[in-house]
Amino acid sequence: MSIETQEYVNGMRPGPLTREIPECMRDKYTVVQAIIDIIMFVIVGIGYVIKAVYLSIVGRPKKDLKGAVAVVTGGGGGLGSLIALRLARLGCTVVLWDINKQGLEDTVKLVKGIGGKCYGYVVDLASKEDIYRVAKKVEEEVGRVNLLINNAGVVSGSYLLETPDHLIQRTFDVNILAHFWTVKAFLPAMMEHNSGHIVTIASMAGHVGVAKLVDYCSSKAAACGFDEALRLELETQGYTGVKTSLICPYFIRSTGMFEEVNSRFVPQLNSNDVADRVVMAIRTDEPFALIPGFFRVLLPFKLLVPWPCMSELIRKLVPDAVPVPVHPARPATDAKVPSKPVQLEAKHGAPGPMTVMPPARHDRQV
Ligand SMILES: NC(=O)c1ccc[n+]([C@@H]2O[C@H](COP(=O)([O-])OP(=O)(O)OC[C@H]3O[C@@H](n4cnc5c(N)ncnc54)[C@H](O)[C@@H]3O)[C@@H](O)[C@H]2O)c1
């Protein structure tokens, strides 16, 4: 039993005034020091607000990405391929990671077609070993990674009790755990040079819950927390040259993930506009981008209005996120899905077979 529990049981629970300040903190946290800290915080805070307003009026300076090596996960299709094309146009060497070999090959061709430098690697982001192995290969074959875009994502798209366990597991493996492994693989070199950028493609679903997306929303909420805590950790350790950006788009058209979404009032986003916004956030070192931007004003209402009001709003806005089941043929139990492993080449055009699961909903082409 802890001392505090013991004190409570014995009726000797100390109030805030009697609670002892630990020895090591007595000199540090005096009342005077606290007042100085608060005054400093207010002054510095006002400075940051003025700077942000000024930059939003005159525009933020854009960094040059020429020569940077950018890894884009899920780059074999959808938003990832559109981001890759833009980065290649800006002079980046683009490294695409995807489980979908055909999508990878198509995107590599597209990027090379516009004169870009591009490599494709087949990776199953649900496998930590695969991520570490291919990350090492990329560093050997392409070079130090300056820009990591954790974009790959999957959705189960059914009510929680109808979602098989393995799909819930996979959602978390790809949508958040993979971020840990890719960042652990590439961050040390960024820290060593105090330079680099980590981008987390999360979602508005990371801030607002939606029916049929329980696993997706919770994995995206985790991705939002991941970005914020990582940014703070880097700043605390003094690595101010390593930036992070959190991107939270509303439903996007034409990428394939939420093709049939039933959304009212707020139209689905154009995938090209979202890719442009992602690249702008990278070039201007924006810590977070909600797309569309007016959600930034609406979001705080979530904590201000009563829950039934919020529930009405979300259900009117998105009557059905997934009207057509994403995995109709899959069993609802946790029975293992019989899937024959396929042999794929580890790198586009280069030998080196590896075993991955066949893509289910991820086999879309650019
Ligand atoms: N489409 C939307 O409406 C929407 C809205 C908000 C956020 N997002 C997020 O944007 C990101 C991109 O989504 P998208 O719309 O382009 O989806 P998409 O399904 O078109 O593309 C996702 C890509 O990730 C790849 N992928 C999936 N599982 C993988 C795995 N295990 N290993 C390697 N690659 C894998 C797929 O093959 C595919 O190329 C995702 O993180 C998604 O959650 C999408």
The ligand as an SDF file (V2000), in Angstrom:
LIG
                    3D

 44 48  0  0  0  0  0  0  0  0999 V2000
   -9.2300    8.7240  -47.9780 N   0  0  0  0  0  0  0  0  0  0  0  0
   -9.6870    9.4780  -47.0010 C   0  0  0  0  0  0  0  0  0  0  0  0
  -10.8590    9.8890  -47.0000 O   0  0  0  0  0  0  0  0  0  0  0  0
   -8.7890    9.8600  -45.8610 C   0  0  0  0  0  0  0  0  0  0  0  0
   -9.2200   10.8440  -44.9550 C   0  0  0  0  0  0  0  0  0  0  0  0
   -8.3910   11.1970  -43.9080 C   0  0  0  0  0  0  0  0  0  0  0  0
   -7.1560   10.5890  -43.7580 C   0  0  0  0  0  0  0  0  0  0  0  0
   -6.7810    9.6290  -44.6410 N   0  0  0  0  0  0  0  0  0  0  0  0
   -5.4790    8.9980  -44.4330 C   0  0  0  0  0  0  0  0  0  0  0  0
   -4.6420    9.3080  -45.5130 O   0  0  0  0  0  0  0  0  0  0  0  0
   -3.7030    8.2390  -45.7080 C   0  0  0  0  0  0  0  0  0  0  0  0
   -3.7000    7.8230  -47.1670 C   0  0  0  0  0  0  0  0  0  0  0  0
   -4.9930    7.3190  -47.4520 O   0  0  0  0  0  0  0  0  0  0  0  0
   -5.5360    7.0940  -48.9360 P   0  0  0  0  0  0  0  0  0  0  0  0
   -6.8560    7.7470  -48.9870 O   0  0  0  0  0  0  0  0  0  0  0  0
   -4.5160    7.4510  -49.9380 O   0  0  0  0  0  0  0  0  0  0  0  0
   -5.7770    5.5350  -48.8760 O   0  0  0  0  0  0  0  0  0  0  0  0
   -5.4210    4.4120  -49.9440 P   0  0  0  0  0  0  0  0  0  0  0  0
   -6.0790    3.1830  -49.4440 O   0  0  0  0  0  0  0  0  0  0  0  0
   -5.7650    4.8920  -51.3080 O   0  0  0  0  0  0  0  0  0  0  0  0
   -3.8340    4.2870  -49.8150 O   0  0  0  0  0  0  0  0  0  0  0  0
   -3.2220    3.6680  -48.7260 C   0  0  0  0  0  0  0  0  0  0  0  0
   -1.9380    3.0440  -49.2040 C   0  0  0  0  0  0  0  0  0  0  0  0
   -1.3500    2.3530  -48.0930 O   0  0  0  0  0  0  0  0  0  0  0  0
   -0.9250    1.0800  -48.5510 C   0  0  0  0  0  0  0  0  0  0  0  0
   -0.9090    0.0880  -47.4730 N   0  0  0  0  0  0  0  0  0  0  0  0
   -1.9640   -0.3790  -46.7870 C   0  0  0  0  0  0  0  0  0  0  0  0
   -1.5630   -1.3190  -45.9110 N   0  0  0  0  0  0  0  0  0  0  0  0
   -0.2410   -1.4430  -46.0470 C   0  0  0  0  0  0  0  0  0  0  0  0
    0.7540   -2.2580  -45.4170 C   0  0  0  0  0  0  0  0  0  0  0  0
    0.4550   -3.1520  -44.4900 N   0  0  0  0  0  0  0  0  0  0  0  0
    2.0430   -2.1200  -45.7980 N   0  0  0  0  0  0  0  0  0  0  0  0
    2.3840   -1.2300  -46.7630 C   0  0  0  0  0  0  0  0  0  0  0  0
    1.4910   -0.4330  -47.3830 N   0  0  0  0  0  0  0  0  0  0  0  0
    0.1940   -0.5380  -47.0300 C   0  0  0  0  0  0  0  0  0  0  0  0
   -1.9270    0.6850  -49.6240 C   0  0  0  0  0  0  0  0  0  0  0  0
   -1.4290   -0.3190  -50.4880 O   0  0  0  0  0  0  0  0  0  0  0  0
   -2.1680    2.0080  -50.3070 C   0  0  0  0  0  0  0  0  0  0  0  0
   -1.2730    2.2230  -51.3730 O   0  0  0  0  0  0  0  0  0  0  0  0
   -4.1300    7.1230  -44.7650 C   0  0  0  0  0  0  0  0  0  0  0  0
   -3.3680    7.1580  -43.6030 O   0  0  0  0  0  0  0  0  0  0  0  0
   -5.5580    7.4940  -44.4310 C   0  0  0  0  0  0  0  0  0  0  0  0
   -5.9580    6.9720  -43.1900 O   0  0  0  0  0  0  0  0  0  0  0  0
   -7.5470    9.2610  -45.6980 C   0  0  0  0  0  0  0  0  0  0  0  0
  1  2  1  0
  2  3  2  0
  2  4  1  0
  4  5  1  0
  4 44  2  0
  5  6  2  0
  6  7  1  0
  7  8  2  0
  8  9  1  0
  8 44  1  0
  9 10  1  0
  9 42  1  0
 10 11  1  0
 11 12  1  0
 11 40  1  0
 12 13  1  0
 13 14  1  0
 14 15  2  0
 14 16  1  0
 14 17  1  0
 17 18  1  0
 18 19  2  0
 18 20  1  0
 18 21  1  0
 21 22  1  0
 22 23  1  0
 23 24  1  0
 23 38  1  0
 24 25  1  0
 25 26  1  0
 25 36  1  0
 26 27  1  0
 26 35  1  0
 27 28  2  0
 28 29  1  0
 29 30  1  0
 29 35  2  0
 30 31  1  0
 30 32  2  0
 32 33  1  0
 33 34  2  0
 34 35  1  0
 36 37  1  0
 36 38  1  0
 38 39  1  0
 40 41  1  0
 40 42  1  0
 42 43  1  0
M  CHG  2   8   1  16  -1
M  END
$$$$
